[in-house]
Amino acid sequence: MTSLHSRHIKPLILAGLDGKNWHLQDYIARGGYSALRRILEEGITPEQVIAELKASSLRGRGGAGFPTGLKWSFMPRQFPGQKYLVCNSDEGEPGTFKDRDIIRYNPHALIEGMAIGAYAMGITVGYNYIHGEIWADYDRFEEALEEARAANCLGDKIMGSEFTFELHAFHGYGAYICGEETALLESLEGKKGQPRFKPPFPASFGLYGKPTTINNTETFAAVPFVINMGGEAYAKLGKPNNGGTKIFSMSGDVALPGNYEVPMGTPFADLLALAGGMRDGKKIKAVIPGGSSMPVLTGEVMMATDMDYDSIAKAGSMLGSGAVIVMDETRCMVKSLLRLAYFYYEESCGQCTPCREGTGWLYRMIHRIEHGQGRADDIDMLNSIADNIQGRTICALGDAAAMPVRAMIKNFREEFEYHIEHKHCLVPAYI
């Protein structure tokens, strides 16, 4: 594996941010809005913009990892009516805190990226759906929007061109389910945030029934760098099929929790070193590499794995949102799973029977095991319930509840068996 320190790659989205230099003039001083200006002044066509995105291997940073340029190409450019662009800033995945830092410290990168996307897809109206529990960041984004409008970076005839794009902020209410893109659209329309059946997909039937493209905050914020660097150069920062840099939210039992932007394909060992290594020098035990809904991996497997979509998939999990939750040797996996199961039980919207009923069964069974009342057949029963949830719901929340259960049992079965047999935890140092 290539060492991070030998690659001399600096952050892009998070470069030079000090917590105070988020204003328009600060962003322009860092080269901001030059990508949009170049597109408009040089007459770069929408097709050329999308081609650069395809060449960049930029994949959706919200969790799915779908190629951004390909998604943009799905938008019917000649559609005669209104079309919409939506940013998913409803960052509710436990362990994820990167998007709010973009909104807080570099909001104009997001605004410029959305404007470029709107130009590429022939869209005139956009919305940024912001998580309901970060009100101060919502206010920050509104301030940035006002700055952009005043400088004619948004609005009518942007920068003297014929391009018009208006962007609005929308405040969610903290519901995890609204991170699912069609539930987000329902909420934007003023309805209860519940996922829609698909098809039709948002590209053909989205917000208010019109063609809509939805991307994550970090995805849009990366777009200006793709345009300025060129798609091929951006792709070379990472690995084949995994272009550019990625912001990883490091939390759990690390010495320096926080957001770290590194090239895609960086070894996990290097990322852990950036986060100060394990807290108090303890041994690494487990890692959830992409947010709480992704399958847990053992520390041994993670230490030999690179941080990109393909490498993490090969290891048996998913990169997801890039929320890396690190657990040391003092952590009880049964109690950790209990906390996760309770979250998904509480956050299920109740629309699908397997999820509505199954998440409750999972939580109650794990609660029973944790509190010394486990039964000999509980492990097989947990796997059976997870199997009957996964892949049988309208959205992926059912999978999000099932995958951690199956992975915890697969990788740490002995702890569950010990709990059931001895009625207490295998990990004596757990606090």
C-alpha positions as CSV (number, residue, x, y, z in Angstrom):
1,M,0.0,0.0,0.0
2,T,1.2,3.5,-0.8
3,S,1.9,5.6,2.3
4,L,-0.1,8.8,2.6
5,H,3.0,10.8,3.6
6,S,4.7,9.8,0.3
7,R,1.9,11.1,-1.9
8,H,2.1,14.8,-0.7
9,I,-1.6,15.3,-1.4
10,K,-3.2,18.2,0.5
11,P,-6.9,18.6,1.2
12,L,-9.1,20.4,-1.3
13,I,-12.5,21.2,0.3
14,L,-11.1,21.7,3.8
15,A,-7.8,23.4,2.7
16,G,-6.9,26.6,4.5
17,L,-10.1,26.8,6.6
18,D,-9.7,28.4,10.1
19,G,-13.3,28.6,11.2
20,K,-13.6,32.3,10.4
21,N,-12.7,32.6,6.7
22,W,-16.0,31.3,5.3
23,H,-17.2,34.6,3.7
24,L,-17.4,35.2,0.0
25,Q,-14.3,37.4,-0.1
26,D,-12.3,34.6,1.7
27,Y,-13.6,32.0,-0.8
28,I,-12.7,34.2,-3.7
29,A,-9.2,34.7,-2.3
30,R,-8.8,30.9,-2.3
31,G,-9.9,30.8,-6.0
32,G,-13.6,30.4,-5.4
33,Y,-16.1,30.9,-8.2
34,S,-13.3,30.8,-10.7
35,A,-14.7,27.4,-12.1
36,L,-18.2,28.8,-12.6
37,R,-16.8,32.0,-14.1
38,R,-14.6,30.1,-16.5
39,I,-17.5,27.9,-17.6
40,L,-19.7,31.0,-18.3
41,E,-17.0,33.2,-19.9
42,E,-15.3,30.5,-22.0
43,G,-18.6,29.0,-23.2
44,I,-17.9,25.6,-21.9
45,T,-20.9,23.5,-22.8
46,P,-23.0,21.5,-20.3
47,E,-22.0,18.4,-22.2
48,Q,-18.3,19.3,-21.6
49,V,-19.0,19.8,-17.8
50,I,-20.6,16.4,-17.5
51,A,-17.7,14.8,-19.4
52,E,-15.2,16.3,-16.9
53,L,-17.3,14.9,-14.1
54,K,-17.3,11.5,-15.7
55,A,-13.6,11.6,-16.3
56,S,-13.0,12.6,-12.6
57,S,-14.4,9.3,-11.2
58,L,-16.2,11.5,-8.6
59,R,-18.6,9.2,-6.8
60,G,-21.5,10.3,-4.6
61,R,-20.2,11.1,-1.1
62,G,-23.4,10.6,0.7
63,G,-23.2,6.8,0.9
64,A,-24.3,5.2,-2.3
65,G,-21.1,6.0,-4.3
66,F,-22.9,6.4,-7.6
67,P,-20.8,8.1,-10.3
68,T,-21.7,11.8,-10.3
69,G,-21.2,12.5,-14.0
70,L,-23.4,9.5,-14.9
71,K,-26.2,10.7,-12.6
72,W,-26.1,14.2,-14.1
73,S,-26.3,12.7,-17.5
74,F,-29.7,11.1,-16.6
75,M,-31.3,14.5,-16.3
76,P,-33.5,15.2,-19.5
77,R,-31.9,18.5,-20.6
78,Q,-34.6,19.2,-23.1
79,F,-37.5,18.7,-20.7
80,P,-39.8,21.7,-21.4
81,G,-41.0,22.3,-17.8
82,Q,-39.4,23.1,-14.5
83,K,-36.5,20.9,-13.2
84,Y,-35.0,20.9,-9.8
85,L,-31.6,20.4,-8.2
86,V,-31.5,19.3,-4.5
87,C,-28.6,19.0,-2.1
88,N,-29.0,16.4,0.6
89,S,-27.5,18.0,3.7
90,D,-29.7,16.0,6.0
91,E,-26.7,14.4,7.7
92,G,-28.4,12.1,10.2
93,E,-26.2,8.9,9.9
94,P,-24.6,8.4,13.4
95,G,-20.9,9.0,13.2
96,T,-21.1,11.4,10.3
97,F,-20.3,15.1,10.8
98,K,-18.5,16.2,7.6
99,D,-21.3,17.9,5.7
100,R,-22.1,20.3,8.5
101,D,-18.5,21.4,8.6
102,I,-18.7,22.2,4.8
103,I,-21.8,24.3,5.4
104,R,-20.2,25.9,8.4
105,Y,-16.7,26.6,7.1
106,N,-16.8,26.5,3.3
107,P,-20.5,27.1,2.2
108,H,-19.5,28.9,-1.0
109,A,-17.9,25.7,-2.3
110,L,-21.2,24.0,-2.0
111,I,-23.1,27.0,-3.6
112,E,-20.6,27.1,-6.6
113,G,-20.8,23.3,-7.0
114,M,-24.6,23.5,-7.1
115,A,-24.6,26.3,-9.6
116,I,-22.2,24.4,-11.9
117,G,-24.5,21.4,-11.6
118,A,-27.6,23.5,-12.4
119,Y,-25.8,24.9,-15.5
120,A,-24.8,21.4,-16.7
121,M,-28.3,20.0,-16.4
122,G,-30.3,23.1,-17.5
123,I,-31.9,23.7,-14.1
124,T,-32.9,27.1,-12.7
125,V,-34.1,26.3,-9.1
126,G,-32.3,24.4,-6.4
127,Y,-32.8,23.6,-2.7
128,N,-30.4,22.6,0.1
129,Y,-32.2,20.4,2.6
130,I,-30.3,20.9,5.9
131,H,-30.5,18.6,8.9
132,G,-32.9,19.8,11.5
133,E,-30.5,19.8,14.5
134,I,-27.9,22.2,13.2
135,W,-29.8,25.5,13.2
136,A,-26.6,27.7,13.4
137,D,-25.3,26.1,10.3
138,Y,-28.6,26.7,8.5
139,D,-28.2,30.4,9.4
140,R,-24.6,30.4,8.2
141,F,-25.7,29.0,4.8
142,E,-28.5,31.6,4.5
143,E,-25.8,34.3,5.1
144,A,-23.6,32.7,2.4
145,L,-26.6,32.7,0.0
146,E,-27.2,36.4,0.5
147,E,-23.5,37.1,-0.2
148,A,-23.7,35.0,-3.4
149,R,-26.8,36.8,-4.6
150,A,-25.3,40.2,-3.9
151,A,-22.3,39.3,-5.9
152,N,-24.4,38.0,-8.8
153,C,-23.0,34.4,-8.2
154,L,-26.7,33.4,-7.9
155,G,-29.9,34.8,-9.4
156,D,-30.6,36.2,-12.9
157,K,-28.0,36.4,-15.6
158,I,-25.2,35.2,-13.3
159,M,-21.9,36.9,-14.0
160,G,-23.3,38.7,-17.0
161,S,-24.3,35.5,-18.8
162,E,-27.6,34.2,-19.8
163,F,-27.5,31.6,-17.0
164,T,-30.1,31.9,-14.2
165,F,-30.1,29.9,-11.1
166,E,-31.8,30.5,-7.7
167,L,-30.9,28.5,-4.6
168,H,-32.9,28.2,-1.4
169,A,-32.2,26.6,2.0
170,F,-34.7,24.3,3.6
171,H,-34.6,23.3,7.2
172,G,-35.5,19.7,8.1
173,Y,-36.7,18.5,11.4
174,G,-34.1,15.9,12.5
175,A,-35.7,12.8,11.1
176,Y,-33.2,10.1,10.0
177,I,-35.5,8.8,7.4
178,C,-35.4,12.1,5.5
179,G,-31.8,11.3,4.5
180,E,-33.4,8.9,2.1
181,E,-33.7,11.0,-1.0
182,T,-37.4,10.4,-1.8
183,A,-38.4,10.9,1.8
184,L,-36.4,14.1,1.6
185,L,-38.5,15.2,-1.4
186,E,-41.7,14.4,0.4
187,S,-40.6,16.6,3.3
188,L,-39.6,19.4,0.9
189,E,-43.1,19.2,-0.5
190,G,-44.6,19.7,3.0
191,K,-45.6,16.1,3.5
192,K,-44.7,13.4,6.0
193,G,-41.1,12.3,5.2
194,Q,-41.7,8.7,4.0
195,P,-39.8,7.0,1.2
196,R,-41.5,6.6,-2.2
197,F,-41.8,3.5,-4.2
198,K,-39.2,3.4,-7.1
199,P,-39.6,3.5,-10.0
200,P,-40.2,6.2,-11.0
201,F,-36.9,7.6,-9.9
202,P,-36.3,11.2,-9.1
203,A,-34.5,11.9,-12.4
204,S,-37.9,11.5,-14.1
205,F,-40.4,12.1,-11.2
206,G,-38.8,14.0,-8.3
207,L,-39.7,17.2,-6.5
208,Y,-43.3,18.2,-7.3
209,G,-43.3,15.4,-9.9
210,K,-40.6,17.1,-12.0
211,P,-37.2,15.8,-13.0
212,T,-34.8,16.2,-10.1
213,T,-31.2,15.5,-9.4
214,I,-30.1,14.9,-5.8
215,N,-26.5,14.9,-4.6
216,N,-24.8,15.0,-1.2
217,T,-23.1,18.2,0.2
218,E,-19.6,16.9,-0.2
219,T,-20.3,15.8,-3.7
220,F,-21.3,19.3,-4.8
221,A,-18.5,20.9,-2.9
222,A,-16.0,18.8,-4.8
223,V,-17.3,19.9,-8.2
224,P,-15.4,23.3,-8.5
225,F,-12.2,21.5,-7.9
226,V,-12.9,18.9,-10.6
227,I,-13.5,21.7,-13.1
228,N,-10.5,23.8,-12.1
229,M,-8.1,20.8,-12.0
230,G,-9.7,18.9,-14.9
231,G,-11.4,15.5,-14.6
232,E,-8.4,13.4,-15.3
233,A,-6.1,15.2,-12.8
234,Y,-8.8,15.0,-10.1
235,A,-9.2,11.2,-10.8
236,K,-5.4,10.7,-10.3
237,L,-5.6,12.0,-6.8
238,G,-7.3,8.8,-5.8
239,K,-7.5,5.4,-7.3
240,P,-9.2,4.0,-10.5
241,N,-12.9,4.2,-10.1
242,N,-12.4,6.2,-6.9
243,G,-11.3,9.7,-7.9
244,G,-10.3,12.6,-5.8
245,T,-10.2,13.2,-2.1
246,K,-12.7,12.1,0.6
247,I,-13.6,13.6,4.0
248,F,-13.7,11.0,6.7
249,S,-15.3,11.6,10.0
250,M,-13.2,9.9,12.6
251,S,-14.9,9.2,15.9
252,G,-14.9,6.7,18.7
253,D,-11.8,5.5,20.5
254,V,-9.2,7.7,18.6
255,A,-7.0,10.3,20.2
256,L,-8.0,13.1,17.8
257,P,-11.6,12.8,16.6
258,G,-12.5,15.0,13.7
259,N,-12.8,15.4,9.9
260,Y,-9.8,14.4,7.8
261,E,-9.7,14.9,4.0
262,V,-7.4,12.4,2.3
263,P,-7.0,10.9,-1.2
264,M,-9.4,8.0,-2.0
265,G,-7.4,4.8,-1.5
266,T,-5.5,6.0,1.6
267,P,-4.6,3.1,3.8
268,F,-6.8,3.0,6.9
269,A,-3.6,2.8,9.0
270,D,-2.5,6.2,7.7
271,L,-5.9,7.7,8.4
272,L,-5.9,6.3,11.9
273,A,-2.4,7.9,12.4
274,L,-3.8,11.2,11.3
275,A,-6.4,10.9,14.0
276,G,-3.7,10.4,16.6
277,G,-3.9,6.6,16.8
278,M,-5.9,4.7,19.4
279,R,-6.8,6.7,22.5
280,D,-4.8,5.9,25.6
281,G,-2.7,3.4,23.6
282,K,-5.4,0.7,23.6
283,K,-5.7,-2.1,21.0
284,I,-8.0,-1.6,18.1
285,K,-10.9,-4.1,18.1
286,A,-13.5,-3.1,15.6
287,V,-14.3,-0.4,13.0
288,I,-17.5,0.6,11.3
289,P,-16.0,2.2,8.2
290,G,-19.0,4.2,6.7
291,G,-21.5,5.2,9.3
292,S,-23.5,3.1,11.8
293,S,-25.6,1.3,9.1
294,M,-22.5,-0.3,7.5
295,P,-21.3,-3.8,8.5
296,V,-18.6,-3.7,11.2
297,L,-15.1,-5.1,10.5
298,T,-12.5,-6.4,12.8
299,G,-9.6,-4.1,13.6
300,E,-7.2,-6.6,12.0
301,V,-9.0,-6.5,8.7
302,M,-9.3,-2.7,8.7
303,M,-5.6,-2.2,9.3
304,A,-4.9,-4.0,6.1
305,T,-7.5,-2.2,4.1
306,D,-7.5,1.0,2.0
307,M,-10.2,3.7,2.3
308,D,-12.1,3.6,-1.0
309,Y,-15.4,2.0,-2.2
310,D,-13.9,-1.0,-3.8
311,S,-11.4,-1.9,-1.1
312,I,-13.9,-1.6,1.7
313,A,-16.4,-3.7,-0.3
314,K,-13.8,-6.4,-0.8
315,A,-13.1,-6.4,2.9
316,G,-16.8,-7.1,3.6
317,S,-18.4,-3.7,4.3
318,M,-19.2,-0.4,2.6
319,L,-17.6,3.0,2.6
320,G,-20.9,4.7,3.0
321,S,-20.8,8.3,4.2
322,G,-17.1,8.0,5.3
323,A,-18.0,8.0,9.0
324,V,-15.3,5.9,10.6
325,I,-16.3,4.6,14.1
326,V,-13.3,3.1,15.8
327,M,-13.8,0.8,18.9
328,D,-11.0,-0.4,21.2
329,E,-10.6,-3.6,23.2
330,T,-12.7,-2.4,26.1
331,R,-15.9,-2.3,24.0
332,C,-18.6,-4.9,24.3
333,M,-20.0,-5.7,20.9
334,V,-23.3,-6.8,22.3
335,K,-23.8,-3.5,24.1
336,S,-22.6,-1.6,21.0
337,L,-25.1,-3.4,18.8
338,L,-27.9,-2.8,21.3
339,R,-27.3,1.0,20.9
340,L,-27.4,0.7,17.2
341,A,-30.5,-1.5,17.2
342,Y,-32.3,1.0,19.4
343,F,-31.5,3.8,17.0
344,Y,-33.0,2.1,14.0
345,Y,-36.0,0.9,15.9
346,E,-36.7,4.5,16.9
347,E,-36.0,6.0,13.5
348,S,-38.1,3.5,11.4
349,C,-40.9,5.5,9.7
350,G,-43.2,2.5,10.0
351,Q,-44.3,2.4,6.4
352,C,-43.0,-1.2,5.7
353,T,-44.0,-4.1,7.9
354,P,-40.6,-5.9,7.9
355,C,-38.9,-2.7,9.1
356,R,-41.6,-1.5,11.5
357,E,-41.9,-4.9,13.2
358,G,-38.5,-6.3,12.6
359,T,-36.5,-3.5,14.1
360,G,-38.4,-3.8,17.3
361,W,-37.8,-7.6,17.4
362,L,-34.0,-7.0,16.9
363,Y,-33.8,-4.4,19.6
364,R,-35.8,-6.5,22.2
365,M,-33.8,-9.6,21.5
366,I,-30.4,-7.9,21.8
367,H,-31.6,-6.1,24.9
368,R,-32.5,-9.5,26.3
369,I,-29.1,-10.9,25.6
370,E,-27.3,-7.9,27.0
371,H,-29.2,-8.1,30.3
372,G,-28.5,-11.7,31.0
373,Q,-31.8,-13.2,29.6
374,G,-30.5,-14.6,26.3
375,R,-31.6,-17.9,25.0
376,A,-29.7,-20.6,23.1
377,D,-31.5,-20.0,19.8
378,D,-31.3,-16.2,19.9
379,I,-28.3,-15.8,17.6
380,D,-29.9,-17.9,14.9
381,M,-33.2,-16.0,15.4
382,L,-31.4,-12.6,15.1
383,N,-29.9,-13.7,11.8
384,S,-33.3,-15.0,10.6
385,I,-35.0,-11.7,11.4
386,A,-32.3,-9.7,9.8
387,D,-32.6,-11.9,6.6
388,N,-36.3,-11.2,6.5
389,I,-35.8,-7.4,6.8
390,Q,-32.9,-6.9,4.4
391,G,-34.0,-6.3,0.8
392,R,-37.7,-6.3,1.7
393,T,-38.4,-2.7,2.3
394,I,-39.1,0.4,0.2
395,C,-35.9,2.1,1.3
396,A,-32.6,1.1,2.7
397,L,-33.4,1.7,6.4
398,G,-34.3,-1.9,6.8
399,D,-30.9,-2.9,5.4
400,A,-29.3,-0.4,7.7
401,A,-30.9,-2.1,10.7
402,A,-30.1,-5.6,9.5
403,M,-26.5,-5.3,8.3
404,P,-25.0,-4.3,11.6
405,V,-26.7,-7.3,13.3
406,R,-25.4,-9.8,10.8
407,A,-21.9,-8.4,10.7
408,M,-21.6,-8.2,14.5
409,I,-22.7,-11.8,14.9
410,K,-20.4,-12.9,12.0
411,N,-17.3,-11.2,13.4
412,F,-17.9,-11.3,17.1
413,R,-20.1,-14.4,17.6
414,E,-18.1,-15.6,20.6
415,E,-19.2,-12.5,22.6
416,F,-22.9,-13.1,21.9
417,E,-22.5,-16.8,22.9
418,Y,-20.7,-15.8,26.1
419,H,-23.4,-13.4,27.0
420,I,-26.1,-16.0,26.5
421,E,-24.2,-18.8,28.3
422,H,-22.7,-16.8,31.3
423,K,-25.3,-14.0,31.6
424,H,-22.7,-11.3,31.6
425,C,-20.1,-9.7,29.4
426,L,-16.9,-11.3,28.0
427,V,-15.1,-7.9,28.2
428,P,-14.2,-7.3,31.8
429,A,-12.8,-3.8,31.2
430,Y,-15.9,-2.5,29.5
431,I,-17.2,0.7,31.1
